[in-house]
């Protein structure tokens, strides 16, 4: 099982660990594209801070994020699972998983990123600020920048099993599973059962809980149909069925009664 996650906008501090070693990151086929983004981002944030804030879509109060990006090559690095914070990651709570579940997380979780493309939760990275929606002056829109290298690397990373796609739209644009991989991919919406509406906060929190439940239970669904059964066994209310057309991802709805 490969689980595709969005990053968090807010991130923990880099800390005092050894600095970034880009060559040590997972998915080495993304290395050249990572280096291009990293170089331009550091250069941008080493110059006019107001221009950098404008490009990155940051308010005056987030000027410190520009300085953070400027120092990416020398800042301390920590496992990505410790860097990403926010609602989904709080609910996932990687740090409190038992040893077996942590091993499953290291193997199955892949976090998408405007800067890194995608990283494992064990990859050591510094804290940064660069969303997939950013358009860098030299490289252009990051979503488009990542499409070609992702198309080369991600099908192999997906292996032969289930792909559980929990990314938001901006990050999903960087890689769309196709063909046989799409046929074993499932996307998930979380709906407030009484209203049938998506609400952002509990959508993210429930996705974090779903991943945690699967990791803790040691569930290993091989395809979307098995995922539906696994989630129902774990107490989730799931709607969805096989798509009418082959080579199309399953779209599953998880219904939640309480907004929390």
C-alpha positions as CSV (number, residue, x, y, z in Angstrom):
1,X,0.0,0.0,0.0
2,X,1.2,3.5,-0.9
3,X,-0.5,6.4,0.8
4,X,-0.2,9.8,-0.9
5,X,-0.5,12.7,1.6
6,X,-0.5,16.5,1.2
7,X,2.1,18.5,3.2
8,X,1.1,20.9,5.9
9,X,1.3,24.6,5.4
10,X,2.7,25.1,8.9
11,X,5.8,23.3,9.8
12,X,7.8,22.6,12.9
13,X,11.2,24.3,13.3
14,X,14.2,22.6,11.7
15,X,16.0,22.0,14.9
16,X,19.7,21.5,15.3
17,X,20.3,18.3,13.3
18,X,22.8,17.9,10.5
19,X,21.9,19.9,7.4
20,X,20.0,18.7,4.3
21,X,21.7,16.1,2.1
22,X,19.6,16.0,-1.0
23,X,21.3,12.9,-2.3
24,X,20.0,11.0,0.8
25,X,16.3,11.6,0.0
26,X,14.0,8.8,-1.2
27,X,13.0,8.7,-4.9
28,X,16.4,9.7,-6.3
29,X,14.8,10.0,-9.8
30,X,13.4,13.4,-8.5
31,X,16.9,14.7,-7.5
32,X,17.5,16.9,-10.5
33,X,14.0,18.5,-10.3
34,X,14.5,19.0,-6.5
35,X,17.8,20.7,-7.1
36,X,16.3,23.1,-9.6
37,X,13.5,24.2,-7.2
38,X,15.9,24.4,-4.2
39,X,18.4,26.5,-6.1
40,X,15.8,29.0,-7.4
41,X,14.0,29.2,-4.0
42,X,17.2,29.9,-2.1
43,X,18.3,32.5,-4.7
44,X,14.9,34.1,-4.6
45,X,14.8,34.4,-0.8
46,X,18.4,35.6,-0.7
47,X,17.5,38.8,-2.6
48,X,14.6,41.2,-2.3
49,X,12.4,39.9,0.6
50,X,9.3,41.8,-0.6
51,X,9.6,40.2,-4.0
52,X,10.1,36.8,-2.4
53,X,7.0,37.2,-0.2
54,X,4.9,38.2,-3.2
55,X,6.1,35.1,-5.2
56,X,5.5,32.8,-2.3
57,X,2.1,34.4,-1.4
58,X,3.2,35.3,2.1
59,X,1.9,38.2,4.3
60,X,4.2,40.7,6.0
61,X,3.8,38.7,9.2
62,X,5.4,35.7,7.5
63,X,8.5,37.5,6.4
64,X,10.5,35.1,8.6
65,X,9.6,32.3,6.2
66,X,11.6,34.0,3.5
67,X,14.7,33.9,5.8
68,X,14.0,30.3,6.5
69,X,14.0,29.5,2.8
70,X,17.2,31.5,2.3
71,X,19.0,29.2,4.8
72,X,17.7,25.9,3.5
73,X,21.1,24.5,2.6
74,X,22.6,25.1,6.1
75,X,19.5,24.7,8.4
76,X,19.2,21.6,10.5
77,X,17.2,18.7,9.1
78,X,14.7,16.4,10.8
79,X,12.5,13.5,9.6
80,X,9.7,14.8,7.4
81,X,7.2,13.1,9.8
82,X,8.4,15.6,12.5
83,X,8.5,18.6,10.2
84,X,4.9,18.4,8.9
85,X,2.3,19.5,11.4
86,X,-1.3,20.6,11.2
87,X,-4.7,18.9,11.5
88,X,-4.0,15.8,9.4
89,X,-0.6,15.2,11.0
90,X,-1.9,15.8,14.5
91,X,-4.6,13.2,14.0
92,X,-2.1,10.8,12.4
93,X,0.3,11.4,15.4
94,X,3.2,9.4,14.0
95,X,5.3,9.8,17.1
96,X,2.9,7.8,19.3
97,X,2.7,4.8,16.9
98,X,4.1,1.5,18.1
99,X,7.3,0.3,16.5
100,X,5.5,-2.0,13.9
101,X,3.2,0.8,12.8
102,X,6.1,3.2,12.5
103,X,7.8,0.7,10.2
104,X,4.7,0.5,8.1
105,X,4.5,4.3,8.0
106,X,8.1,4.6,6.8
107,X,7.4,2.2,4.0
108,X,3.9,3.3,2.9
109,X,3.6,7.1,3.4
110,X,4.6,9.6,0.8
111,X,4.2,13.3,1.4
112,X,3.9,15.5,-1.7
113,X,5.7,18.9,-1.7
114,X,6.2,21.9,-3.9
115,X,9.9,21.9,-3.0
116,X,10.8,18.2,-2.8
117,X,8.3,16.7,-5.1
118,X,7.6,13.8,-2.7
119,X,9.4,12.5,0.4
120,X,9.1,9.6,2.8
121,X,8.3,10.5,6.4
122,X,11.8,9.3,7.3
123,X,13.6,11.6,4.9
124,X,15.5,14.3,6.7
125,X,14.5,17.8,5.5
126,X,14.6,21.3,6.9
127,X,11.5,23.4,7.6
128,X,10.5,25.4,4.5
129,X,7.7,27.4,2.9
130,X,6.9,26.7,-0.7
131,X,3.5,25.4,-1.8
132,X,2.7,23.5,-5.0
133,X,0.7,26.6,-6.1
134,X,3.8,28.8,-6.3
135,X,5.1,30.0,-9.7
136,X,8.8,30.7,-9.5
137,X,10.2,33.3,-11.8
138,X,12.6,30.9,-13.6
139,X,10.8,27.5,-13.4
140,X,7.2,28.7,-13.6
141,X,4.3,26.8,-11.9
142,X,5.6,24.1,-9.6
143,X,2.7,21.8,-10.4
144,X,3.7,21.7,-14.0
145,X,7.4,21.5,-13.1
146,X,6.9,18.2,-11.2
147,X,4.6,16.4,-13.7
148,X,7.3,14.9,-16.0
149,X,9.7,13.7,-13.3
150,X,6.8,12.4,-11.2
151,X,5.4,10.5,-14.2
152,X,8.8,8.7,-14.5
153,X,9.2,7.9,-10.8
154,X,5.9,7.4,-9.1
155,X,4.5,4.4,-11.1
156,X,7.5,2.4,-9.8
157,X,7.0,3.7,-6.3
158,X,3.4,2.6,-6.4
159,X,4.5,-1.0,-6.8
160,X,1.8,-3.6,-7.4
161,X,-0.6,-2.7,-4.6
162,X,-3.2,-0.2,-3.5
163,X,-2.6,3.5,-3.9
164,X,-4.6,5.5,-1.4
165,X,-4.6,9.1,-2.6
166,X,-5.5,11.6,0.2
167,X,-3.9,14.7,-1.5
168,X,-5.6,18.0,-2.0
169,X,-6.2,19.2,-5.5
170,X,-3.1,21.3,-5.9
171,X,-0.8,18.4,-5.0
172,X,-2.8,15.8,-7.0
173,X,-2.1,17.9,-10.1
174,X,1.6,17.0,-9.8
175,X,0.9,13.4,-10.5
176,X,-2.2,11.7,-11.7
177,X,-2.1,7.8,-11.7
178,X,-2.9,6.4,-15.1
179,X,-3.8,3.1,-16.6
180,X,-3.3,0.1,-14.5
181,X,-2.1,2.1,-11.5
182,X,-5.2,4.3,-11.7
183,X,-7.3,1.1,-11.5
184,X,-5.9,0.3,-8.1
185,X,-6.0,3.8,-6.8
186,X,-8.7,5.1,-4.4
187,X,-9.4,8.8,-3.6
188,X,-11.3,9.6,-0.4
189,X,-13.7,12.4,0.5
190,X,-14.9,12.9,4.1
191,X,-18.5,14.1,4.3
192,X,-20.5,15.3,7.2
193,X,-23.2,12.6,7.0
194,X,-26.3,14.8,7.9
195,X,-25.4,17.5,5.3
196,X,-23.3,15.5,2.8
197,X,-20.9,18.4,2.7
198,X,-17.1,18.4,2.9
199,X,-15.8,20.5,5.8
200,X,-12.1,21.2,5.6
201,X,-11.1,20.7,9.3
202,X,-12.7,17.4,10.0
203,X,-11.9,16.3,6.4
204,X,-8.2,16.5,7.2
205,X,-8.6,15.1,10.7
206,X,-10.5,12.1,9.6
207,X,-8.0,11.4,6.8
208,X,-5.3,11.4,9.5
209,X,-7.3,9.0,11.6
210,X,-7.9,6.7,8.7
211,X,-4.2,6.4,8.0
212,X,-3.5,5.9,11.6
213,X,-6.1,3.2,11.9
214,X,-4.8,1.3,8.9
215,X,-1.2,1.5,10.2
216,X,-2.1,0.5,13.7
217,X,-4.2,-2.4,12.6
218,X,-1.6,-3.6,10.2
219,X,-4.2,-3.6,7.4
220,X,-2.7,-4.3,4.0
221,X,-5.5,-4.0,1.4
222,X,-4.2,-4.8,-2.1
223,X,-6.8,-2.9,-4.0
224,X,-9.7,-0.4,-3.5
225,X,-12.3,-3.1,-2.9
226,X,-10.2,-4.6,-0.1
227,X,-9.7,-1.0,1.3
228,X,-13.5,-0.6,1.6
229,X,-13.7,-3.8,3.6
230,X,-10.8,-2.9,5.8
231,X,-12.2,0.5,6.6
232,X,-15.6,-0.9,7.4
233,X,-13.9,-3.5,9.7
234,X,-12.2,-0.5,11.4
235,X,-15.6,1.1,12.1
236,X,-15.8,3.6,9.2
237,X,-18.9,4.2,7.2
238,X,-17.8,4.0,3.5
239,X,-19.7,4.5,0.3
240,X,-18.3,3.8,-3.1
241,X,-18.1,1.1,-5.8
242,X,-15.9,0.1,-8.7
243,X,-15.8,2.7,-11.4
244,X,-17.7,2.0,-14.7
245,X,-14.5,2.5,-16.8
246,X,-11.3,0.4,-16.4
247,X,-8.2,2.3,-15.6
248,X,-10.1,4.8,-13.4
249,X,-9.5,5.5,-9.8
250,X,-12.2,4.6,-7.2
251,X,-13.8,7.5,-5.5
252,X,-14.8,6.7,-1.9
253,X,-16.8,8.7,0.6
254,X,-16.3,8.3,4.3
255,X,-19.3,9.6,6.3
256,X,-18.8,11.2,9.7
257,X,-21.6,12.2,12.0
258,X,-19.7,14.6,14.3
259,X,-17.7,17.6,13.2
260,X,-14.6,17.5,15.3
